[in-house]
Amino acid sequence: MLEMFTGLSFPLGLALFLSLAFVLAYEFINGFHDTANAVATVIYTKAMPPHMAVVASGIFNFLGVMIGGLGVAYAIVHLLPVDLLLNVTSSYGMIMVFSLLTSAIFWNLGTWYFGIPSSSSHTLIGSILGVGGAHALLTHLPLADGINTKKATDIMLSLLVSPLIGFLVAALVLLLLKRMWPGQKIHKTPEERESIDGKKHPPFWTRATLVASAMGLSFVHGSNDGQKGIGMVMLVLICMAPAHFVLDLNTSTLDINKTRDAATYLGDIYDKNKEALGKKIDFTKTEASLTAEEKCDSKNAMVAINSLSAQLKDVDDYNKLSIDNRREVRRMLLCIDDTAKKMAKADGISAKDKDDLGKLRKDITATTEFAPYWAIIAVALALGLGTMTGWRRVVKTVGEKIGKTGMTYSQGMSAQITAATAIGIASITGMPVSTTHVLSSAVAGTMVANKSGLQFATIKTILMAWVLTLPATILLAGGLFFVGVKVFL
């Protein structure tokens, strides 16, 4: 862990330390900001005592981060284009990191203070887009050179579509429960259960389902939102300590060989499908005629593959490469992977070759999409500890202020099961989604299905936060970055 400070001046080392502290602070705030979404139902329905619920949720959030993988983490990292990550100076990178984290923390704290279920995912992504856009403005580049627009579009679609899915699916699950068990105790509110049956807690199996689905939601929240924190740690490390983190320096000789061979096999597949890919890839270009940026163009895929093969010839340890060569290898690996993703969708390629392209991509990115174990543990602890505090403000909003009546047990079960399933699928597929928006939408869906009606004042507040989060954080992060560069550089 401490080797990342090797070769850094004291001011730069201090800045790196503070940057990592800011990331963990953001993740801690994310924990208590989003905790209510994981435990609101189980607390509101009295299935678990509040403090037991948040402690258990914190533990499951921790486990989710530890087991969740890195797909979502690198979806966050790749929001910024390769050249921006690899070519920034450490001072420039420091201003970028502090700008986006200050913006994200400020917005999260503000919405938490007012008890508004706002999305930490929107907050973080908006902040990243803000600094990317400001970078393009400062360097007089097209916006597409400051933001990975394709990745940003994919993420925004997932953030927009997932709440709609949560709303509809939760409503359908509730209607199914009402059809299968009409008139049962699961359709009572906690108040009705206590006044009619004289009992404070849900029936046994209902209670067990509520607890299990709440812990499942906590786990997938950790696996999705925790990965965003890991992605932020890696963004900081790649920008501010590139010598140690543009490539996984612990990569074995075997894996380096697999990476080089994977690139060669990709070239063989392209060559075999030359007729189908002739308009997408220029098989005549040579490296001498291209700049580093032009090598990343899909048309120059063969040049990128040949460049990588030359860079890795006889290399058995990434530590032996100079920092400039490490940067270039990372650039080529990411460019080759991006082209392979595009070629896998091309017409005229056999299903087997498309399948092989997908498998080879895993070997291509194996040494660039990594995170040190200490980073995963640190993020898991920050999110888990944050989860154990600050839950009260949003619980009441989710439990009582979305619908005109209190939430029934079956509504809580439907909303939690739907949210846990949707977020779990998103984590597996590597797409960031908002726990807040999926669960709030699911609760709203059950209220409509239950004919309870919605409190439109609350819905309006949530929607306003939803609509304003992206532009507000884009402007705030972009503004901080612009001012920081003008003042300090």
Disulfide bonds with the S-S distance in Angstrom:
Cys296-Cys335 1.49
